[in-house]
Amino acid sequence: MQTNQIELTVFGPEYLEAAVRLSRQAGWPHRLEDWQMALALSAGVVAIEDARVVGTVLVTPYEADCATINMVIVDETVRGRGLGRKLMDAAFQIAGDRPLRLAATTEGRPLYEKLGFGESDAVLQHQGVVGEIAAPAETEAASTDDVEAIAKLDRLAFGADRGGLIDYLAKVGEFAVLRRDCRVTGFAALRAFGRGEVIGPVVAANLDDAKALVAHFIAARPGRLLRVDTTAGTDLSPWLAAQGLAHVGGGIAMMKPLIRRSVHSIAHTFALANQALG
């Protein structure tokens, strides 16, 4: 079937309320504030049929280094009509020649593979309510003076300049850091998201440091719903489960082209900002 009656238009703030309704239909926990953050960092399109938003896609560029394609949703009433492919074609136009990353659902994976994406890792979503734990001695709250160092460390780990994302997180959330020799060697972010709060990104030199940074925020939020999106390759997942953050789902991390990046010796990403933003 054709999608001629469905029109694509620039995703502006006037479509945010409709996007929230669409994501709720898909079973996603995103609040209006979560969509506002995604749109503030991104460009995208919405699909409209009969004055109703029936599809969304966003592209979040990290300078010229790469971009993530995210918030790809097709209304259940128009599925099977090729709209997913049409939204992805629009995303490719926005992204230009940047390397691409995304987190796919099992249902979406076949389309992404047809479009040239390859699997790079498994994304593991952990969440739960944890009681009181001891705060790690080696972590501390970050100051505004640390934001530049945090952005540099994130770039080493992620392989792209996400300074805009780090600046946004500094405004809406908070950071914790590890210091050694008066230098920031690891960080974690915390912000409100969905029905609770999300810890991420988490960047550290090793697994023990990553655990300490996550524990910093767990200790500060007893009785609160917390979420962490990690990847299988980090080996953080078993520890998260042991803390009471159960593995509740996830996705497939994919890239186009598929590039096997070497792990940086002093900075590795142990938790994502979220599945949409990487």
Secondary structure, DSSP 8 states (H G I E B T S, - for coil): ---TT-EEEE--GGGHHHHHHHHHHTT----HHHHHHHHHT-EEEEEEETTEEEEEEEEEEETTTEEEEEEEEE-GGGTTSSHHHHHHHHHHHHHTT--EEEEE-TTTHHHHHHTT-EEEEEEEEEEEE-------TTEEE--GGGHHHHHHHHHHHHSS--HHHHHHHHHHSEEEEEEETTEEEEEEEEEEETTEEEEEEEEESSHHHHHHHHHHHHHH-TTSEEEEEEEGGGT-HHHHHHTT-EEEEEEEEEEES-------SS-EEEE-S-TTT-
